[in-house]
Structure formats: C-alpha cells, structure tokens
Amino acid sequence: MPQNDINLLAPASKGKSSVNILEVSHLKKTFHIKNPDGKKGLLRAVDDISFTIKKGETFSLVGESGCGKSTLGRTLLGLYAPDHGSKIMFNDEDITNLSRSKRKNFTKKAQLIFQDPSACLNPRRTIKQILLEPFKIHKMENAEAKITELMDMVGLANRFLDRYPHEMSGGQKQRVGIARALALGPELIVCDEPVSALDVSIQAQVVNLLVDLQKQLNLTYLFISHDLSVVHHISDRVAVMYLGKIVELSTRDELYEKPQHPYTKALLSSIPDAGGDPREKIILTGDVPSPSNPPSGCRFHTRCPAVMDICKTEVPDFIQTSSNHFVACHLCTK
C-alpha cells in the first residue's frame, strides 16, 4: 500500500490518549531553487508524507541532516506554506491554509522550541521583555504574574528576568526558550533539535525538564532530532525520514528492538554501546543524494547494503508489517 494511501494510525501508547491532535495527509513542501548550472529547479524537502499524532504523546522524527525534518515541523506550524494537495488537521480543524487572524489564534495552541537558543532570543531585550512579548501580542492580562510562574516551571530564578541573553549559559537560554513556548498555554509543541546545541551534561537536564512539563501540562510533542539516544529516552513513537519521505514508523521499543528498514538499522548501529548486546556496525557508503534530484525507485538504493534490482526502478509500498509497524522497503515484501 503506498504511503500516501495509508492512514498511519498506530494504537495509542500505554497511558496515552487515543484521540488524534494532529492528522497530516499528503504533506508536501517544495522550494524553487537555482541549480549550480544556473538552471531553475525544485527541491522536494517534504514529499507526500502522512501521519498522525495522539494527544499527550511524543512523536519523534529522526534522520540525517537535510532529510526534511525541520522543514516538516515548520510547515505544520505555518512558517512555510505547504504545497497544493497537502492537508493538516489540528483538533479536527483544517489548518492547512489559515487566514492571518486564524493563524494568530492557532499560535496560542501550537508553538516551536528552536535548536539554537542564542539565535532565537533578541540580544537587545531582557529576559522579562522577551517573555512579555507574546502576552502583549495577544493582549493577555496578568502577564507579569504568569512570567513568574513560567520561570518557576522551567527552573529559573526571578533574578534572571533582568538579564540579557548573553549573560546566561546555553542551558539557561534554552529554558527561557521553553518558557516562551509555554507562555500562551499551547497543546502542541514542535521541538526542533532542542538539545543539539547544548553541552552533553546539560542535554539530560533539558530533556528531563521537557518530560516533566509534558506530564504536568498534558503537552503533545513533535520531537525532531538526529540523536537516537535522546529520541529513545523521550519518545512514544518514532518515524524515520530519508530524503523527504518517511521510510519506517513504529512504537519506540519495537523500532529500536526490531528495525526493518536498512536505513533504520544503519542509524541504530551508530549509537555508542553502553553495555548489553552491541549492534553490528553498518557503515553507509556514498553521500546523501540531492533532494532536488532524488534517485529513481527507492531513494535509499544508492547507499543501501541490501540493494536489489527492483529497488532501482520501483518505489516501495509503505506497508504495515505489524499492528504498530510500517515500513517502505522491498525487502519486507519479498
């Protein structure tokens, strides 16, 4: 069954809601570019992707840099306009092409945590001014009291309110970014590589903060990362992206214990061994093809260690191999 014809509904994870907060169908995002030879071209960053996210769960997207993860997250939030034919439903409301006024209201319900906290905080404003901004835009009352509450939620003392971003550490700035994302009481937060710019010693603190906030506020996360160790810690379900497409989707435990796609196996084999049964290391050869000129057939066939002739000519169907597991690979249909 082709990916664009399948409803990627997996049973809710244990303790999670069975209600969808987000339903994405046929999502595409194409950019017009100029190729090195000077000719105009198309870069298919997100190419016909469908999935759902349950209320209260953490749905993670993993893959190498350039696979389209961040573009997907930004398109869902309206920072990029999706291509014609895409459909995004949020709480049963079509948000694919909202008007400006409705988009403003949607931002109360869905927010973004950026990868680099230094780049997303205005260096000329104090932390207090930064946190006040969303309340001013939406004309909300009791802003200062809410800011104090937000600072406490993210583990920062009120004395930081009078500081500027450059006077804080990376971990402290990311906590401010999280506080800003929480300011309007969102239901869905897109976490775009939220710990990749932080020291390893600080990453665990921020991830644990996100987990605690999710439980406290019943948040739903779309968690974007290339760090498979972090993804394993925080996720309920995981989708693996390669060159604009989802190639495998499953619950966290099943994906990590029984990966089926050769690309997923290669990614998981790169996780440092911290005891237990070490995985056989799979070294992928060659570079990731350009999304402006993707390979025919299976997009992974140019680097796949198990490539077959059919992989070079036919796009694999996205099939369901178990109640929780979907994969796009000709090896699984043999």
C-alpha positions, 0 to 999 in steps of 0.5 A, spaced: 500 500 500 503 506 498 504 511 503 500 516 501 494 511 501 495 509 508 492 512 514 498 511 519 494 510 525 498 506 530 494 504 537 495 509 542 501 508 547 500 505 554 497 511 558 496 515 552 490 518 549 487 515 543 484 521 540 488 524 534 491 532 535 494 532 529 492 528 522 497 530 516 495 527 509 499 528 503 504 533 506 508 536 501 513 542 501 517 544 495 522 550 494 524 553 487 531 553 487 537 555 482 541 549 480 549 550 480 548 550 472 544 556 473 538 552 471 531 553 475 529 547 479 525 544 485 527 541 491 522 536 494 524 537 502 517 534 504 514 529 499 507 526 500 508 524 507 502 522 512 501 521 519 498 522 525 499 524 532 495 522 539 494 527 544 499 527 550 504 523 546 511 524 543 512 523 536 519 523 534 522 524 527 529 522 526 534 522 520 540 525 517 541 532 516 537 535 510 532 529 510 526 534 511 525 534 518 525 541 520 522 543 514 516 538 516 515 541 523 515 548 520 510 547 515 505 544 520 506 550 524 505 555 518 512 558 517 512 555 510 506 554 506 505 547 504 504 545 497 497 544 493 494 537 495 497 537 502 492 537 508 493 538 516 488 537 521 489 540 528 483 538 533 479 536 527 480 543 524 483 544 517 489 548 518 492 547 512 491 554 509 489 559 515 487 566 514 492 571 518 487 572 524 486 564 524 493 563 524 494 568 530 489 564 534 492 557 532 499 560 535 496 560 542 495 552 541 501 550 537 508 553 538 516 551 536 522 550 541 528 552 536 535 548 536 539 554 537 537 558 543 542 564 542 539 565 535 532 565 537 532 570 543 533 578 541 540 580 544 537 587 545 531 585 550 531 582 557 529 576 559 522 579 562 521 583 555 522 577 551 517 573 555 512 579 555 512 579 548 507 574 546 502 576 552 502 583 549 501 580 542 495 577 544 493 582 549 493 577 555 492 580 562 496 578 568 502 577 564 507 579 569 504 574 574 504 568 569 512 570 567 513 568 574 510 562 574 513 560 567 520 561 570 518 557 576 516 551 571 522 551 567 527 552 573 529 559 573 530 564 578 526 571 578 533 574 578 534 572 571 528 576 568 533 582 568 538 579 564 540 579 557 541 573 553 548 573 553 549 573 560 546 566 561 549 559 559 546 555 553 542 551 558 539 557 561 537 560 554 534 554 552 529 554 558 527 561 557 526 558 550 521 553 553 518 558 557 516 562 551 513 556 548 509 555 554 507 562 555 500 562 551 498 555 554 499 551 547 497 543 546 502 542 541 509 543 541 514 542 535 521 541 538 526 542 533 533 539 535 532 542 542 538 539 545 543 539 539 546 545 541 547 544 548 553 541 552 552 533 553 551 534 561 546 539 560 542 535 554 539 530 560 537 536 564 533 539 558 530 533 556 528 531 563 525 538 564 521 537 557 518 530 560 516 533 566 512 539 563 509 534 558 506 530 564 504 536 568 501 540 562 498 534 558 503 537 552 503 533 545 510 533 542 513 533 535 520 531 537 525 532 531 532 530 532 538 526 529 540 523 536 537 516 537 539 516 544 535 522 546 529 520 541 529 513 545 529 516 552 523 521 550 519 518 545 512 514 544 513 513 537 518 514 532 518 515 524 524 515 520 525 520 514 530 519 508 530 524 503 523 527 504 519 521 505 518 517 511 521 510 510 519 506 517 514 508 523 513 504 529 512 504 537 519 506 540 521 499 543 519 495 537 523 500 532 529 500 536 528 492 538 526 490 531 528 495 525 526 493 518 528 498 514 536 498 512 536 505 513 533 504 520 538 499 522 544 503 519 542 509 524 541 504 530 548 501 529 551 508 530 549 509 537 555 508 542 554 501 546 553 502 553 553 495 555 548 489 553 548 486 546 552 491 541 549 492 534 553 490 528 556 496 525 553 498 518 557 503 515 553 507 509 557 508 503 556 514 498 553 521 500 546 523 501 543 524 494 540 531 492 533 532 494 532 536 488 534 530 484 532 524 488 534 517 485 529 513 481 525 507 485 527 507 492 531 513 494 535 509 499 538 504 493 544 508 492 547 507 499 543 501 501 547 494 503 541 490 501 540 493 494 536 489 489 534 490 482 527 492 483 529 497 488 532 501 482 526 502 478 520 501 483 518 505 489 516 501 495 509 500 498 509 503 505 506 497 508 504 495 515 508 489 517 505 489 524 499 492 528 504 498 530 509 497 524 510 500 517 515 500 513 517 502 505 522 497 503 522 491 498 525 487 502 519 486 507 515 484 501 519 479 498 
